[in-house]
Amino acid sequence: MMRTIPLLAGMLALVTGFLTVEVNAAEVKVLSAGAMRGILQELAPAFETASGHKLTIDYATAGVVEQKVAADDEIDVAILTKPRIDKLVREAKIVGGTTKTLASAQIGLAVKKGATKPDISSVEAFKRALLNAKSVAYADPATGATSGTYLAQAVEKLGISAELKPKTRLVSAGTAQGPRVGEAVARSEAEIGIQPISELLEVEGIDVVGPLPAELQSPDLVYVAGAPYVSCHLGRPRPRSRRQPDGPGNQPVRPTDRDDVP
């Protein structure tokens, strides 16, 4: 049972709560980074029932979301990492007054269900786990995955990139979703997989060992929602932005705060 259901309900309200629709019922098009998929899928039906609005949600890597917003694709709400959305605000592609921090994600490590869980309680322990593993999987940085880009840099800083290179499995994005690192682990294509825990938890057949040490967490995995400029200036009825008051349900949350994750 998720302990953060009230906060997550407030988070979903923020996704569309800062938008007021000019018709009684509307389709709200959301394009989100994959780390938020589990939360949005869980809470979207309740939102639709309460609001009367229809959510159409697509998922991609944060890099692809950024590209689509920059290309003026028809999107009502974009959800992506803070550095990328800040860049889009500077480029007048996201309306600055509509941005709202929603959640932060922790990177975690997973093994196949029932496999021995390595010690990752410290930076040195995590480093040993990578070196001892027969194969390691994480998202291909070329897909625009924030975690994949960060992990490639982290491995370099740990000084073990040469040792890991021959046994690293870079996971590409699917046609309608971001990279699914956990699925590579479940299929025994990699002994361990590393990705935001919220994405690992969506995959059956694996065990999430826990988060990486705090020193190895990415500061960029903070997810922010915003309204693309073009969506606020189309001729047909579209959402328009308004400020959302602060309150207990509007605080940033961690999408991985669950009883079954260490």
FENJO-V630902 format. One record per residue. N is the residue number from 1. RES is the residue in one letter. PSI is psi as a letter, one per 40 degrees, with the letter a starting at -180 (none if undefined). Layout:
N/RES/PSI ; N/RES/PSI
//
This chain:
1/M/h ; 2/M/h ; 3/R/e ; 4/T/f ; 5/I/d ; 6/P/d ; 7/L/d ; 8/L/d ; 9/A/d ; 10/G/d ; 11/M/d ; 12/L/d ; 13/A/d ; 14/L/d ; 15/V/d ; 16/T/e ; 17/G/d ; 18/F/e ; 19/L/h ; 20/T/h ; 21/V/h ; 22/E/e ; 23/V/i ; 24/N/d ; 25/A/i ; 26/A/i ; 27/E/h ; 28/V/h ; 29/K/h ; 30/V/h ; 31/L/h ; 32/S/i ; 33/A/i ; 34/G/d ; 35/A/d ; 36/M/e ; 37/R/d ; 38/G/d ; 39/I/d ; 40/L/d ; 41/Q/d ; 42/E/d ; 43/L/e ; 44/A/d ; 45/P/d ; 46/A/d ; 47/F/d ; 48/E/d ; 49/T/d ; 50/A/d ; 51/S/d ; 52/G/e ; 53/H/i ; 54/K/h ; 55/L/h ; 56/T/h ; 57/I/h ; 58/D/i ; 59/Y/i ; 60/A/i ; 61/T/i ; 62/A/d ; 63/G/d ; 64/V/d ; 65/V/d ; 66/E/d ; 67/Q/d ; 68/K/d ; 69/V/d ; 70/A/d ; 71/A/e ; 72/D/f ; 73/D/i ; 74/E/g ; 75/I/h ; 76/D/d ; 77/V/h ; 78/A/h ; 79/I/h ; 80/L/a ; 81/T/i ; 82/K/d ; 83/P/d ; 84/R/d ; 85/I/d ; 86/D/d ; 87/K/d ; 88/L/d ; 89/V/d ; 90/R/d ; 91/E/e ; 92/A/f ; 93/K/d ; 94/I/h ; 95/V/h ; 96/G/d ; 97/G/e ; 98/T/e ; 99/T/i ; 100/K/h ; 101/T/h ; 102/L/d ; 103/A/i ; 104/S/i ; 105/A/i ; 106/Q/i ; 107/I/h ; 108/G/i ; 109/L/i ; 110/A/i ; 111/V/i ; 112/K/i ; 113/K/h ; 114/G/e ; 115/A/i ; 116/T/h ; 117/K/h ; 118/P/i ; 119/D/h ; 120/I/f ; 121/S/e ; 122/S/i ; 123/V/d ; 124/E/d ; 125/A/d ; 126/F/d ; 127/K/d ; 128/R/d ; 129/A/d ; 130/L/d ; 131/L/d ; 132/N/e ; 133/A/i ; 134/K/d ; 135/S/i ; 136/V/h ; 137/A/h ; 138/Y/i ; 139/A/h ; 140/D/h ; 141/P/d ; 142/A/e ; 143/T/e ; 144/G/e ; 145/A/h ; 146/T/d ; 147/S/d ; 148/G/d ; 149/T/d ; 150/Y/d ; 151/L/d ; 152/A/d ; 153/Q/d ; 154/A/d ; 155/V/d ; 156/E/d ; 157/K/d ; 158/L/e ; 159/G/f ; 160/I/e ; 161/S/d ; 162/A/d ; 163/E/d ; 164/L/d ; 165/K/d ; 166/P/e ; 167/K/e ; 168/T/h ; 169/R/h ; 170/L/h ; 171/V/h ; 172/S/i ; 173/A/i ; 174/G/a ; 175/T/d ; 176/A/e ; 177/Q/i ; 178/G/a ; 179/P/h ; 180/R/g ; 181/V/d ; 182/G/d ; 183/E/d ; 184/A/d ; 185/V/d ; 186/A/d ; 187/R/e ; 188/S/f ; 189/E/e ; 190/A/i ; 191/E/d ; 192/I/i ; 193/G/i ; 194/I/h ; 195/Q/i ; 196/P/h ; 197/I/d ; 198/S/d ; 199/E/d ; 200/L/d ; 201/L/e ; 202/E/e ; 203/V/h ; 204/E/i ; 205/G/e ; 206/I/i ; 207/D/h ; 208/V/h ; 209/V/d ; 210/G/a ; 211/P/i ; 212/L/i ; 213/P/i ; 214/A/d ; 215/E/e ; 216/L/e ; 217/Q/i ; 218/S/h ; 219/P/e ; 220/D/e ; 221/L/f ; 222/V/h ; 223/Y/h ; 224/V/h ; 225/A/i ; 226/G/i ; 227/A/h ; 228/P/i ; 229/Y/d ; 230/V/d ; 231/S/d ; 232/C/e ; 233/H/f ; 234/L/i ; 235/G/d ; 236/R/i ; 237/P/h ; 238/R/i ; 239/P/i ; 240/R/i ; 241/S/i ; 242/R/i ; 243/R/i ; 244/Q/h ; 245/P/i ; 246/D/i ; 247/G/i ; 248/P/d ; 249/G/e ; 250/N/e ; 251/Q/i ; 252/P/i ; 253/V/i ; 254/R/h ; 255/P/e ; 256/T/e ; 257/D/g ; 258/R/i ; 259/D/d ; 260/D/e ; 261/V/h ; 262/P/none
//
